[in-house]
Amino acid sequence: MYEPRSSVGVRINREQPPSRLIELAKQAEAAGLDEVWLVEDCFWAAGIATVSTALAVTSTIKVGIGVLPAVARNPAIAAMEIAALAELHPGRLIAGFGHGVPSWMRQIGAYPASPLAALEETLVAVRRLLAGERVSVTGKHVSLDEVELVFPPASPPPLVAGVRRPKSLAIAGANADGTILAEPSPPEYVRTALAGIAPGRAAEGAPPHHALVTYNWLALGDRERARRTVAESLTPGARVQVEGLPFASELLELVDSTSTVDELAAGLRPEWIDRLAICGDLDDCVAAVRSLHEAGSGSVVLLPLPEEPPERGIEDAGRVAEALRG
């Protein structure tokens, strides 16, 4: 069961080489953060290897995989890896799956005929295997014949889905213990996503609890530090995440009318950045995190700016978490 209540975490961004992971994971735990998340993007460091290392060098902080592409691993092998980590580090692993970026999945020859079916079948199969079941299934993507884990975990870890569109959100609601919303995730999108998750939550057999995890860039002290990074995060796939904002039409018009990230960054109004990142002074950042919790995000994960030293981002995230509790 994964039910974070006003949790604050940090993500170790993909730009950090594996050689930095040990010290950064230890710093996140020492900073008093509830969670530390790692990504698996092609062709950076792999998720299982980095998460297992972070778990091994820490003792209390939860460690999340955010996320494994569902089509890049056989679900039985993924379940074996997750089960081993869950047994070695009980109560501290959060396992995430997503569709995978289409261009990357095509690049490695793993793009599925039906991305929705691939995600749903993977979540169902991995959940059943972790529960100790013997699984046989012939689906559009997953095919298993009498597969049963020899060492299922005594306490299966939560499975979360990193998705953003309505059909995928409904699949997450029906088959996952939580959903990860990629950056930017303002409160307006949190409420929209919860509405998209609700139909799945109403399905028979849906997990009893569902937690929302939100990613947002952190720029404690000066919003201008986040300007270019926010612009880079406004990808075509992120359109759905900003549509509920009061300035959405103006922002999307700017996105469509600019041809470079520099042009887009220059056109972002300061008040827009305030809504698309956790930024400003400490009180501003704490208020922004509170607004996300109030909108329905159980875990707010703060992302250090990629071009800055990661230690600064982790330290700042710890300061926000401490002030929030205080």
VEXNU-609118 format. One record per atom (N, C-alpha, C): x, y, z. Coordinates in steps of 0.1 Angstrom, whole numbers, plus 5000, padded with zeros to 4 digits. Layout:
XYZ/...
//
This chain:
500849885000/500050005000/500950125000/500550224991/501350344990/500450464992/500450525004/499650635008/500450745014/501250815006/501950935011/501051045016/501351105027/500551215032/501551335033/501351425024/502151545024/503651515024/504051425015/505451385014/506151485005/507451505007/508351584999/509551494995/509851484982/510951404978/511851494968/512851424963/513751494953/514051384943/514351434931/514751344920/516251374917/516951264915/518351274910/518251264895/518551374889/518251384875/519251294866/518751264855/519551164846/520851224842/521051354843/522351414839/523551374848/523151324860/524251294869/524851154866/526151134864/526751004861/526550914873/526550784870/526450684881/527450704893/528650754889/529650774900/529250874910/528250954908/527751054917/526651004926/526050894922/524850844928/524950824943/525950754948/526050714962/525950844971/526850944968/526851054976/525551134976/524951144964/523651224962/522551154970/522451024969/521450944976/521550964991/522750954996/523050975010/522651125014/522951215006/522651355009/521151375010/520351315001/518951325001/518351275014/518851155019/518451105031/518751195043/520051245043/520451325054/519751455054/519151505043/518451625042/517051615048/516651495052/515351475058/514151455048/514551425035/513451405025/512851275027/511551265023/510751135024/511151035013/511451085001/511651004990/512751054981/513450964974/514351004963/513950914951/513950984940/513450924927/514550924917/514650814909/515550804898/514850774885/515350824874/514650794861/515350694853/514650634844/515350554834/514950604820/515850684815/515750744801/516750684792/516450654780/517350604770/518250724766/519550714766/520350604770/521250644781/520650674792/521350724804/521550594813/521750624826/521950504835/520650434837/520750294838/519550214839/518850214853/517550204853/516750224865/517050124876/517049994873/517149894883/518549904890/519549934882/520949944887/521050064897/520550174892/520650294901/519850294913/518650234912/517750234924/518250134934/518750014929/519349924938/520549974946/521350054939/522450124946/522050224956/521050304952/520450404962/519950334974/519250224972/518650154984/519750094992/520850054986/521949984994/522650085002/522750214998/523550305006/522750395015/521450375016/520650445025/519850345034/519150395044/518550305053/517050335056/516650465054/515250495058/514450555046/515050635037/514350705027/513750605017/512550635012/511950555001/512650594988/512750494979/513450504966/512550464955/512250554946/511350524935/511950514922/511450424913/511850414899/510850494891/511250604885/510250684878/510650714864/510450634854/509850504854/510550404844/510250274846/510750174836/509750174824/510250184812/509450164800/508850024800/507550014800/506849884801/507249784790/507649834778/507949754767/509349714766/510249764775/511649744773/512149624781/511249564789/511649444797/510449344797/510849214796/509849114798/509249134813/507949134814/507349154828/507749054838/508048924834/508548824844/509948864849/510848914840/512148954844/512049084853/511249174849/511049294857/510549254871/509549164872/509049124885/510049054893/510948974887/512048914894/512949024901/513349124893/514249234898/513549304909/512249344907/511549424917/511349334930/511049214928/510849124940/512149114948/513249104942/514549094949/514849214957/514549334951/514849464958/513849484969/512649434967/511649454978/511949364990/512549244988/512949164999/514149215006/515049264998/516349315004/516149455011/515149525007/514849665013/513349675016/512849605025/511349605027/510849735030/509749775023/509049895027/509650025021/510650015013/511350135008/511350154993/510950054985/510950054971/509550094965/509550184956/508350224948/508750194933/508050104927/508350064913/507450134903/507950204894/507150274884/507350214870/506250214862/506250174848/505550294840/506050304827/505350404818/505450344804/504850424795/504850384781/506250374775/507150464779/508350484772/508250594761/509250674759/509150774749/509150704735/508150734727/507950664714/509250664705/509850774704/511050774695/512150684701/512350674714/513350584720/512950444718/511650414720/511150274719/511250224705/511050314695/511250274681/512750254678/513550334684/515050334682/515550194687/514950134697/515450004702/514549894697/513649924688/512849814682/511849764692/511349844701/510449794712/509049864712/508849944702/507550014702/506449924699/505449914708/504349814707/503249854697/502549754693/501349774684/500349854692/500149834705/499249904713/499949954726/500350074727/501050114739/500150104751/498850134750/497850124761/497849974766/497649884757/497549744761/498849694767/500049744762/501349704767/501449744782/501049874784/501149914798/500249844807/498949834803/497949764812/498349624814/498749544804/499049404806/500349394814/501249484813/502449474821/502149504836/501349604839/501049634853/500249514859/499349454852/498549344857/499449224859/500349194850/501149074851/502149084862/502849204863/503849224874/503149224887/501949284889/501249284901/500949144906/500449064897/500048924900/501348844904/502448864896/503648784900/504148824913/504148954916/504648994929/503748944941/502548924938/501648874948/501748724950/502648654942/502948514944/502048424935/501348484926/500448404917/501248334906/500648224901/501148154889/500448214878/501048274868/500448354858/500548294844/499448274837/499448244823/498548344816/499048404806/498348504799/498848514784/497948534775/498248564761/497548684757/498248804758/497648924755/498248984742/497849114740/498449184728/499949204729/500449214741/501849244743/502449134752/501849104763/502449014773/501948864771/502948774771/502648634769/503448554780/502748494789/503348414800/502748284801/503548184803/503048044804/503447984817/502447974827/502747914840/503947974847/504048104847/505148174854/504848204868/505748164877/505548194891/506948224897/507048334905/508248364911/508648264923/509848224923/510248144934/510348224947/510748344946/510948434958/510048554957/508748534958/507848654958/508148734970/508048864970/508348944982/507248924993/507648925005/506748915016/505749025016/506149145012/505349265011/505549324998/504749304988/504949354975/505049504975/505949564968/506049714967/504949774959/504649894961/503649964953/504149974938/503149964929/503449984915/502750114911/503550204905/502950334901/503150344886/502250424879/502350444865/502650584861/503750604853/504050744849/503350774836/502250834836/501350864824/500851004825/500151054814/499651184815/498351204807/497951114798/496751134790/495551054796/494351094793/493151034799/493050884799/493250824787/493150674786/494150614795/495350664795/496450604803/496250634818/495650744821/495350774835/494250674840/493350644832/492250544836/492950404838/493850374830/494550244832/495350244845/495950354848/496650364861/495750354872/494550414872/493650404882/493150264885/493050184874/492450054875/493549954879/494849984877/495849874878/497049914886/497150034891/498350084898/498050134912/499050144920/498850194934/499050344934/499450404922/499650544922/500050584908/500050714906/500350774893/501450884895/502450884886/503450994886/503051084874/503051214878/502751324868/504051394865/504451394853/505751454849/505651604850/506851664850/506951814851/506551874837/505851994838/505352064849/503952004854/503752004867/502451944872/501852054882/501252154876/500652254885/499352194892/498852264902/497652214909/496452184899/496352274889/495252254879/495352124872/496552084869/496651954862/496551834872/496951854884/496651754894/495151714895/494351824896/492851794896/492351734884/492851774872/492451714859/492851564859/494051534864/494551394864/493751314873/493451364884/492551284894/491251254887/490651344880/489451314873/489651204863/490751204856/491051104846/491350964852/491850964864/492150844871/490850784877/489850864880/488650814887/487950704880/487750704867/487050594861/487750454863/489050454863/489750334866/489650294880/489650384889/489450354903/488150294906/487150314898/485850264900/485750124894/486750074887/486649944881/486749834891/486149724888/486249604897/487649554898/488149534910/489549484912/490549584912/490249714912/491249824913/491849814926/493149854927/493849854941/493049944950/493049914963/492249994973/492650134975/493950164972/494450304974/495250344962/495150474960/495950534948/496550664952/497850674950/498550794954/499050874942/499051004943/499551084932/500951144936/501851124926/503251174928/503451284917/503851404921/504051514911/505451554910/506051574898/507351624896/507251774892/508051854898/508151994894/509552054897/510052134888/511352194889/511452284901/512552294908/512752374920/513852484917/513452604920/514352714919/514152804931/514752754942/514652834955/515452964954/514753074957/515553204957/515253284945/515153234933/515153314921/514453234910/513253274906/512553214895/513253214882/514053314880/514753324867/515653214864/516153154875/517053034873/516252914866/514952914867/514152804861/513652834847/513952954842/513253004830/513552904818/514852874815/515152794804/514652644806/514852594818/514452454821/512952444820/512152534824/510752534822/510352534808/511052614800/510752624785/511052484779/512152424783/512552294777/511452184781/510852204792/509852094796/508452114789/508352224782/507052244775/507052174761/507152044762/507251964750/505751944744/505651894732/504251874727/503451784736/504051684743/503351594752/502851664764/503451784767/503051854780/501851944778/501351954766/500252044763/499052014773/498751884775/497651854783/497851894798/499151914802/499451954815/499252094818/499152184808/499052324811/497652374806/496852294801/495552334795/494552394806/494752354818/493852404828/494252534834/495452584831/495952714836/495152834830/494952934838/494253054833/494853124821/496153104819/496953164808/497253054798/496552944798/496952834789/496952874774/495952944770/495852984755/497053064751/497353164759/498553254756/499853174756/499953084766/501153004767/501352914755/500252844751/500352754740/500552824727/499952944726/500253024714/501653064713/502253094724/503753124724/504552994720/504152884726/504852754722/504752734707/503652754702/503452724687/504152824678/504352944683/504953054675/506453064676/507052994685/508453004686/509152874681/510352894675/511052784669/512252734677/512652804687/513752754695/513352764710/514152694718/513952694732/514252834738/515352894732/515653034737/514553134734/513853124723/512753214720/511653194730/511353064732/510253024741/510553074755/511853054760/512253094773/512153244775/512553324765/512453464765/511053514766/510153444761/508753494760/507953454773/508453374781/507753324793/507553444803/506353474807/506153574817/506553524831/507053614839/507453574853/506353504860/505053554859/503953484866/503653354861/503953324848/503853194843/504853094849/506053144850/507053054856/506753014871/506153114878/505653084891/504752974892/503952944882/502952844882/503452714876/504552724868/505152604861/506352544868/506752604880/507852554888/507652594902/508352524911/508352564925/509552664927/509252794928/510252894927/509953014936/510953094938/510853214946/511453194959/511153274969/511753264982/511153144990/511653115002/511252995009/509752985011/509253095015/507753095018/506953075005/507453124994/506753104981/506852954977/507952894979/508152744976/507252664985/507252694998/506452615007/504952625004/504552745000/503152764996/502752694984/503752684974/503452614962/503352464964/504252414973/504152264977/502852234984/502452324993/501152305000/499952304990/500052394980/498952394971/498852264963/499952204960/499952074953/499351964962/499751964975/499251874985/497651894986/497252014986/495852044988/495052004975/495652004964/495051964951/494951814950/495751744958/495651594957/496951524955/498051594955/499351524953/499851474967/499951344968/500451294981/501851314983/502651304972/504051324972/504451424962/505151534966/505651644957/507151614956/507551584944/508951554942/509651674935/510651734941/511251854936/512451814927/512651884916/513651844906/514751954906/515951924910/517052014909/517252064894/517552184892/517752234878/518952154872/518852104860/519852014854/521252084853/521252214850/522452284847/523252334860/522652304872/523252344884/523752224892/524652254902/525152144910/524052064917/523951934916/522851864922/522751884937/523951904943/523951914958/523052034962/523152144954/522352264957/520852224956/520452154946/519052124945/518552034956/519351934960/518951854971/518951934985/519952014987/519952094999/518652184999/518352254988/517152334987/515852254990/515852134984/514652054986/514452025001/515551995007/515551965022/515052085030/515452205026/515052325032/513552345031/513052325019/511552335017/510852235025/511352105026/510652005033/510652045048/511752085053/511852125067/510952245071/510852345062/509952455064/508552415064/508252325055/506852275053/506352205066/507252125072/506952055084/506852155096/507752255095/507752345106/506552435107/
//
